[in-house]
């Protein structure tokens, strides 16, 4: 199982490799400087606090470290037992579901909330807190429509159900089965406005009644 101690030790090791303190690493990643302090790793009630996948993704982006490098900093005892959505995927250590963007438009791969379901998914390595069926999954970019930001073969890690804000990179699925990666420009109760990643593609404005789900991109392998 990915242990509390091994994940925090990996963050400490990454900070050391870049001649930073945990506070300096958090600051470089655009997080609160106290986010990785040892005092923040256990709550006042004694419960263990885990770094979020968003925090890890920001740290990797800020340091230029790869996911494989981060996982090497995790102790070998911490590489077993990550859970996948119950009943849908076989258990595999530190793995999350992976699907091609083109396939994602077809029916049967997601539930009504945009969480992974059904069969036909592949698997990809990604660190996640143990014992949590948080529904994080991966989409593989196919084609050149998202250049220059994302290229064919890049992997996008997506977190359905997470709060989205203006400027976030998101994946949107319409009720007609279109799946697209965009930048959230504006969202209201009735409409959503999306900025294209590729400057050759115009912005999109959709009625919320035509949108099946919106999920935030929390990390991308490039």
C-alpha positions as CSV (number, residue, x, y, z in Angstrom):
1,X,0.0,0.0,0.0
2,X,1.2,3.6,-0.7
3,X,1.9,4.6,2.9
4,X,1.5,8.0,4.5
5,X,5.2,8.1,5.4
6,X,6.4,6.9,2.0
7,X,4.5,9.6,0.0
8,X,5.7,12.4,2.3
9,X,9.3,11.0,2.2
10,X,9.1,11.1,-1.6
11,X,8.1,14.8,-1.4
12,X,11.0,15.5,1.0
13,X,13.4,13.7,-1.3
14,X,12.3,15.7,-4.3
15,X,12.8,18.9,-2.4
16,X,16.3,17.8,-1.4
17,X,17.2,17.0,-5.0
18,X,16.4,20.6,-6.0
19,X,18.2,22.1,-2.9
20,X,14.9,23.2,-1.4
21,X,13.2,22.8,1.9
22,X,9.6,21.4,1.9
23,X,8.4,25.0,2.3
24,X,10.5,26.1,-0.6
25,X,9.2,23.3,-2.8
26,X,5.6,24.3,-1.9
27,X,6.3,27.9,-2.8
28,X,7.9,27.0,-6.1
29,X,4.8,25.0,-7.0
30,X,2.5,27.9,-6.2
31,X,1.1,26.4,-3.0
32,X,0.9,27.7,0.5
33,X,4.4,27.7,1.9
34,X,3.2,25.6,4.9
35,X,1.5,22.9,2.8
36,X,4.3,20.4,3.2
37,X,5.4,21.3,6.7
38,X,5.7,18.3,9.0
39,X,3.2,19.9,11.3
40,X,0.6,19.8,8.5
41,X,1.0,16.0,7.9
42,X,-1.1,15.0,10.9
43,X,-4.3,16.8,11.9
44,X,-5.1,18.1,15.4
45,X,-7.3,15.1,15.9
46,X,-4.5,12.7,15.1
47,X,-5.7,11.8,11.6
48,X,-3.1,11.5,8.9
49,X,-3.2,14.2,6.2
50,X,-2.2,13.2,2.6
51,X,-0.9,15.5,-0.2
52,X,-3.5,15.8,-2.9
53,X,-2.9,14.6,-6.5
54,X,-3.2,18.3,-7.5
55,X,-0.4,19.2,-5.1
56,X,1.8,16.4,-6.5
57,X,1.1,17.4,-10.1
58,X,2.0,21.0,-9.4
59,X,5.3,19.9,-7.7
60,X,6.2,17.7,-10.7
61,X,5.4,20.6,-13.1
62,X,7.4,23.1,-11.0
63,X,10.5,20.9,-10.7
64,X,10.4,19.2,-14.1
65,X,10.4,15.8,-12.4
66,X,8.7,12.9,-14.1
67,X,6.1,10.7,-12.5
68,X,8.5,7.7,-12.7
69,X,11.1,9.7,-10.8
70,X,8.7,10.6,-8.1
71,X,7.6,7.0,-7.8
72,X,11.2,5.9,-7.4
73,X,11.4,8.2,-4.3
74,X,8.5,6.3,-2.8
75,X,9.6,3.3,-0.7
76,X,9.2,-0.1,-2.4
77,X,6.8,-1.1,0.3
78,X,4.5,1.8,-0.8
79,X,3.9,0.5,-4.3
80,X,1.1,-2.0,-3.6
81,X,-2.6,-2.0,-3.3
82,X,-4.0,1.2,-4.9
83,X,-7.7,0.8,-5.4
84,X,-9.6,1.2,-8.7
85,X,-13.3,1.8,-9.1
86,X,-15.0,-1.1,-7.4
87,X,-16.4,-3.8,-9.6
88,X,-15.1,-2.3,-12.9
89,X,-11.3,-2.9,-13.0
90,X,-8.9,-5.6,-11.7
91,X,-6.7,-4.4,-8.8
92,X,-3.2,-3.3,-9.8
93,X,-0.6,-1.5,-7.8
94,X,-0.6,2.3,-8.2
95,X,-2.7,2.2,-11.4
96,X,-5.7,4.2,-12.7
97,X,-7.9,3.6,-15.7
98,X,-6.7,4.8,-19.1
99,X,-8.8,5.5,-22.2
100,X,-8.1,7.1,-25.6
101,X,-9.9,10.4,-26.2
102,X,-11.5,9.1,-29.3
103,X,-13.0,6.1,-27.4
104,X,-14.2,8.4,-24.6
105,X,-17.1,9.7,-26.7
106,X,-18.6,6.2,-27.0
107,X,-21.2,5.1,-24.5
108,X,-20.6,2.8,-21.6
109,X,-17.2,4.1,-20.3
110,X,-18.6,6.7,-17.8
111,X,-21.4,6.9,-15.3
112,X,-23.7,9.9,-15.2
113,X,-21.2,11.8,-13.0
114,X,-18.3,11.4,-15.4
115,X,-16.6,8.7,-13.4
116,X,-15.0,5.7,-15.1
117,X,-17.2,2.6,-15.4
118,X,-17.6,-0.5,-17.5
119,X,-15.0,-2.5,-19.3
120,X,-12.5,-1.8,-22.1
121,X,-10.2,0.5,-20.1
122,X,-6.4,0.0,-20.0
123,X,-4.2,1.0,-17.0
124,X,-1.5,3.5,-16.3
125,X,0.7,4.2,-13.3
126,X,-0.2,7.2,-11.1
127,X,0.2,7.9,-7.4
128,X,-3.1,8.2,-5.4
129,X,-4.0,8.0,-1.8
130,X,-4.7,4.4,-0.7
131,X,-8.1,3.2,0.1
132,X,-9.8,6.0,-2.0
133,X,-12.0,5.3,-5.0
134,X,-11.7,8.9,-6.1
135,X,-12.4,8.1,-9.8
136,X,-9.2,9.7,-11.1
137,X,-8.5,8.4,-14.6
138,X,-6.3,9.1,-17.6
139,X,-7.1,10.0,-21.2
140,X,-4.6,9.6,-24.1
141,X,-4.5,12.5,-26.6
142,X,-5.0,11.3,-30.1
143,X,-4.3,13.5,-33.1
144,X,-3.1,17.0,-33.4
145,X,-6.2,19.1,-32.6
146,X,-4.8,20.1,-29.1
147,X,-1.4,21.3,-30.2
148,X,0.7,23.1,-29.2
149,X,-0.3,22.4,-25.6
150,X,-0.9,18.7,-25.9
151,X,0.5,16.4,-28.6
152,X,-0.5,13.0,-29.9
153,X,0.2,10.4,-27.2
154,X,0.3,12.7,-24.2
155,X,-1.6,11.4,-21.2
156,X,-4.0,13.7,-19.3
157,X,-4.9,12.8,-15.7
158,X,-8.5,13.8,-15.1
159,X,-10.4,14.2,-11.8
160,X,-14.2,14.1,-12.2
161,X,-16.2,15.8,-9.4
162,X,-13.4,18.3,-8.6
163,X,-14.3,22.0,-8.4
164,X,-13.5,23.8,-11.6
165,X,-12.6,27.5,-11.8
166,X,-12.0,30.0,-14.6
167,X,-8.7,29.3,-16.3
168,X,-8.7,25.5,-15.4
169,X,-7.9,23.0,-18.1
170,X,-10.9,20.7,-18.4
171,X,-12.3,17.8,-20.3
172,X,-15.9,18.3,-21.4
173,X,-18.3,15.6,-22.7
174,X,-21.5,16.6,-24.5
175,X,-24.7,14.6,-24.5
176,X,-24.0,14.0,-28.2
177,X,-20.8,12.1,-27.3
178,X,-18.2,14.8,-28.2
179,X,-15.2,14.8,-25.9
180,X,-12.9,17.8,-25.9
181,X,-10.0,19.2,-23.8
182,X,-10.4,23.0,-23.3
183,X,-9.7,25.9,-21.0
184,X,-12.7,27.0,-18.9
185,X,-13.3,30.7,-19.7
186,X,-16.7,31.1,-18.0
187,X,-19.4,28.9,-16.5
188,X,-22.9,29.9,-15.4
189,X,-26.0,27.9,-14.5
190,X,-27.1,28.0,-18.1
191,X,-23.9,28.2,-20.3
192,X,-20.3,27.2,-20.4
193,X,-17.7,29.1,-22.4
194,X,-14.5,27.2,-23.5
195,X,-11.3,28.5,-24.9
196,X,-9.5,26.2,-27.4
197,X,-6.0,24.9,-26.7
198,X,-5.2,25.1,-30.4
199,X,-5.3,28.7,-31.7
200,X,-6.6,27.4,-35.0
201,X,-9.8,26.2,-33.3
202,X,-12.4,28.9,-32.3
203,X,-13.8,29.2,-28.7
204,X,-16.9,27.1,-27.9
205,X,-20.1,28.2,-26.1
206,X,-22.4,25.4,-24.9
207,X,-25.7,25.2,-23.1
208,X,-25.2,23.4,-19.8
209,X,-28.3,21.3,-20.8
210,X,-26.1,19.9,-23.6
211,X,-23.2,19.0,-21.4
212,X,-23.0,15.6,-19.8
213,X,-20.0,16.3,-17.5
214,X,-17.0,18.6,-17.0
215,X,-13.8,17.2,-15.3
216,X,-10.7,19.0,-14.4
217,X,-7.3,18.1,-15.9
218,X,-4.9,17.8,-12.9
219,X,-1.7,16.7,-14.6
220,X,-0.3,15.9,-18.1
221,X,2.6,13.8,-19.2
222,X,4.6,15.6,-21.9
